[in-house]
Amino acid sequence: MDSVWFRDERRPRGPRLTRERIVEAAVALLDAEGVDGFSMRRLAARLGAGTMSLYEYVAAKEDLLDLALDTAIAEVESVADPEAPWRDVLTRQLASSRQVMLRHPWIPALVGTRPLLGPGSLARSERIFAALDRAGLEGPELTAAVSAASGYVHGFVAEELAWRSRFRDPAAEAALRDRAEELLRGRDGDYPALAKHFRAGEADFDAGFTLGLSIVLDGIEARLTRR
């Protein structure tokens, strides 16, 4: 896979455009149109420039996607204290990752398909790896722990974004949830566990995310305790 991060490119200097301004506009276009609506032509129109002029600053559309993705990921807050407890580091950084992805809902569509090798991405990954390394994890266990935690966040946010995009009317959402609970109550003989425990009406994404993340981190902590 080719990527802008693998090349050492000279940046042209122009009176009007800069790579930084182009990347800023790319993030704004992705926020507005998503990955499917992103094109060099639309980006050039947003900048009031010719499409071909953009290629003086980047070699391809994919370069802009990489640069925009890294710029967005750089917004993730992290714990600067190198001695902070690992659980504090992961909780704060992963919760911030969710908020950044909600602001930039195109991130989940790119994060699994582009190399996360920009300075913003690497800095955030370094802090999580360093925190778990200090805690005592190493090798495949450390990598698996990071994958489990980040995978939980990405999966939760992808589902949350899909739900939010489908249900913009709170009344319609509440009506659907009520119907789902009524259906389960009527089939408690077939699905007793769901009828007993599943509560479709509980739609607090913030509380659900926090509780789920704590369960994932409990698993990492149990692994550390056994070691």
C-alpha positions as CSV (number, residue, x, y, z in Angstrom):
1,M,0.0,0.0,0.0
2,D,1.3,3.4,-0.9
3,S,0.8,6.3,1.5
4,V,1.9,9.9,1.9
5,W,3.6,8.7,5.1
6,F,6.1,6.6,3.1
7,R,7.3,9.5,0.9
8,D,9.4,12.5,1.6
9,E,7.8,15.2,-0.5
10,R,8.8,18.7,-1.1
11,R,5.9,21.1,-0.6
12,P,5.5,23.9,-3.1
13,R,5.0,27.4,-1.8
14,G,2.1,29.4,-3.3
15,P,0.6,32.8,-2.5
16,R,-2.8,31.4,-1.8
17,L,-2.9,27.6,-1.2
18,T,-0.9,25.6,1.4
19,R,-1.0,22.0,2.2
20,E,-2.3,22.9,5.7
21,R,-5.2,24.9,4.2
22,I,-6.0,22.1,1.8
23,V,-6.1,19.5,4.6
24,E,-8.3,21.8,6.7
25,A,-10.7,22.1,3.8
26,A,-10.6,18.4,3.3
27,V,-11.6,17.7,6.9
28,A,-14.5,20.2,6.5
29,L,-15.7,18.5,3.3
30,L,-15.5,15.1,4.9
31,D,-17.5,16.3,7.8
32,A,-20.2,17.7,5.4
33,E,-20.3,15.0,2.8
34,G,-18.6,11.8,4.2
35,V,-16.1,9.7,2.3
36,D,-18.5,8.8,-0.5
37,G,-19.1,12.5,-1.2
38,F,-15.4,13.5,-1.1
39,S,-13.7,14.3,-4.4
40,M,-10.8,16.5,-5.5
41,R,-13.3,18.5,-7.7
42,R,-15.5,19.3,-4.7
43,L,-12.5,20.1,-2.6
44,A,-11.1,22.5,-5.2
45,A,-14.5,24.2,-5.5
46,R,-14.6,24.7,-1.7
47,L,-11.1,26.3,-1.9
48,G,-12.0,28.4,-5.0
49,A,-9.1,26.8,-6.9
50,G,-8.6,24.6,-9.9
51,T,-8.7,20.8,-9.4
52,M,-5.2,20.3,-10.9
53,S,-3.7,22.9,-8.6
54,L,-4.3,20.5,-5.7
55,Y,-1.9,18.0,-7.2
56,E,0.9,20.4,-6.7
57,Y,0.5,19.8,-2.9
58,V,-0.5,16.1,-2.8
59,A,0.1,13.2,-5.2
60,A,-3.3,11.7,-5.0
61,K,-6.7,11.8,-3.3
62,E,-5.7,9.0,-1.0
63,D,-2.9,11.3,0.4
64,L,-5.5,13.9,1.4
65,L,-7.6,11.2,3.1
66,D,-4.5,10.1,5.1
67,L,-3.7,13.7,6.0
68,A,-7.2,14.6,6.9
69,L,-7.6,11.4,9.0
70,D,-4.4,12.1,10.9
71,T,-5.4,15.7,11.5
72,A,-8.7,14.6,13.0
73,I,-7.1,11.9,15.2
74,A,-4.7,14.5,16.5
75,E,-7.7,16.1,18.2
76,V,-7.9,13.1,20.6
77,E,-7.0,14.2,24.1
78,S,-4.5,12.1,26.0
79,V,-2.8,12.0,29.4
80,A,0.5,13.8,29.1
81,D,1.9,12.5,32.4
82,P,4.2,9.6,31.5
83,E,3.7,8.0,34.9
84,A,-0.1,8.2,34.9
85,P,-1.9,4.9,35.8
86,W,-2.6,2.8,32.7
87,R,-6.3,2.7,33.3
88,D,-6.5,6.5,33.5
89,V,-4.6,6.8,30.2
90,L,-6.8,4.4,28.4
91,T,-10.1,5.7,29.8
92,R,-9.4,9.3,29.0
93,Q,-7.9,8.7,25.6
94,L,-10.6,6.2,24.4
95,A,-13.4,8.3,25.7
96,S,-12.0,11.3,23.8
97,S,-11.6,9.1,20.7
98,R,-15.4,8.5,20.8
99,Q,-16.1,12.2,21.0
100,V,-13.7,12.9,18.0
101,M,-15.4,10.3,15.9
102,L,-18.8,11.7,16.7
103,R,-17.6,15.1,15.5
104,H,-16.0,13.5,12.4
105,P,-18.3,10.6,11.6
106,W,-16.3,9.6,8.6
107,I,-13.3,8.4,10.7
108,P,-14.6,4.8,11.2
109,A,-14.9,4.3,7.5
110,L,-11.3,5.2,7.0
111,V,-9.5,3.9,10.1
112,G,-9.5,0.3,9.0
113,T,-8.4,1.0,5.4
114,R,-5.6,3.6,5.7
115,P,-2.2,3.2,7.4
116,L,-2.3,5.1,10.7
117,L,1.3,6.3,10.5
118,G,0.9,10.0,10.7
119,P,2.3,12.0,13.7
120,G,-1.2,12.4,15.3
121,S,-2.0,8.7,15.1
122,L,1.4,7.5,16.2
123,A,1.5,9.9,19.2
124,R,-1.8,8.5,20.5
125,S,-0.9,4.9,19.9
126,E,2.5,5.5,21.6
127,R,0.8,6.7,24.8
128,I,-1.5,3.7,25.0
129,F,1.3,1.2,24.3
130,A,3.6,2.9,26.8
131,A,1.0,2.8,29.5
132,L,0.3,-0.9,29.1
133,D,4.0,-1.6,28.8
134,R,4.6,0.1,32.1
135,A,1.7,-1.9,33.6
136,G,3.5,-5.2,32.6
137,L,2.0,-6.3,29.3
138,E,4.3,-7.1,26.4
139,G,4.4,-8.8,23.0
140,P,1.2,-10.4,21.6
141,E,-0.7,-9.7,24.9
142,L,-0.1,-6.0,24.7
143,T,-1.1,-5.8,21.1
144,A,-4.2,-7.9,21.7
145,A,-5.2,-5.6,24.6
146,V,-4.8,-2.5,22.5
147,S,-6.8,-4.1,19.7
148,A,-9.6,-5.2,22.1
149,A,-9.9,-1.7,23.6
150,S,-9.7,0.2,20.3
151,G,-12.0,-2.3,18.6
152,Y,-14.6,-1.8,21.3
153,V,-14.5,2.0,20.7
154,H,-14.7,1.8,16.9
155,G,-17.5,-0.8,17.0
156,F,-19.5,1.1,19.5
157,V,-19.2,4.4,17.7
158,A,-20.0,2.9,14.3
159,E,-23.2,1.4,15.7
160,E,-24.0,4.7,17.5
161,L,-23.5,6.7,14.3
162,A,-25.6,4.4,12.3
163,W,-28.4,4.6,14.8
164,R,-28.2,8.4,15.1
165,S,-28.3,8.8,11.3
166,R,-31.4,6.6,11.1
167,F,-33.4,8.1,14.0
168,R,-33.3,11.9,14.1
169,D,-36.8,12.2,15.7
170,P,-36.7,11.4,19.4
171,A,-40.4,10.5,19.4
172,A,-40.0,8.0,16.5
173,E,-37.0,6.5,18.2
174,A,-38.9,6.1,21.5
175,A,-41.9,4.5,19.7
176,L,-39.6,1.9,18.1
177,R,-37.9,1.1,21.3
178,D,-41.3,0.6,23.1
179,R,-42.5,-1.7,20.3
180,A,-39.3,-3.8,20.6
181,E,-39.8,-4.2,24.3
182,E,-43.4,-5.1,23.9
183,L,-42.5,-7.7,21.3
184,L,-40.0,-9.3,23.7
185,R,-42.4,-9.4,26.6
186,G,-44.8,-11.2,24.3
187,R,-42.2,-13.9,23.5
188,D,-40.7,-14.4,26.9
189,G,-41.2,-18.2,26.5
190,D,-38.9,-18.2,23.4
191,Y,-36.4,-15.6,24.5
192,P,-36.5,-15.6,28.3
193,A,-33.1,-14.1,28.9
194,L,-33.8,-11.2,26.4
195,A,-37.2,-10.6,27.9
196,K,-35.7,-10.5,31.4
197,H,-32.6,-8.3,30.7
198,F,-32.8,-6.4,27.4
199,R,-34.1,-2.9,27.8
200,A,-34.6,-1.3,24.4
201,G,-35.9,1.9,26.1
202,E,-32.6,2.5,27.8
203,A,-30.9,4.7,25.1
204,D,-28.2,6.5,27.0
205,F,-25.2,6.1,24.7
206,D,-22.9,7.9,27.1
207,A,-23.6,5.6,30.0
208,G,-23.6,2.5,27.8
209,F,-20.2,3.4,26.4
210,T,-18.7,4.1,29.8
211,L,-19.9,0.9,31.3
212,G,-18.8,-1.2,28.3
213,L,-15.3,0.4,28.3
214,S,-15.0,-0.4,32.0
215,I,-15.8,-4.0,31.3
216,V,-13.1,-4.2,28.6
217,L,-10.6,-2.6,30.9
218,D,-11.5,-5.0,33.7
219,G,-10.5,-7.8,31.4
220,I,-7.1,-6.2,30.8
221,E,-6.7,-5.7,34.5
222,A,-7.6,-9.3,35.2
223,R,-4.9,-10.4,32.8
224,L,-2.4,-8.1,34.5
225,T,-3.3,-9.6,37.9
226,R,-2.7,-13.1,36.7
227,R,0.7,-12.1,35.4
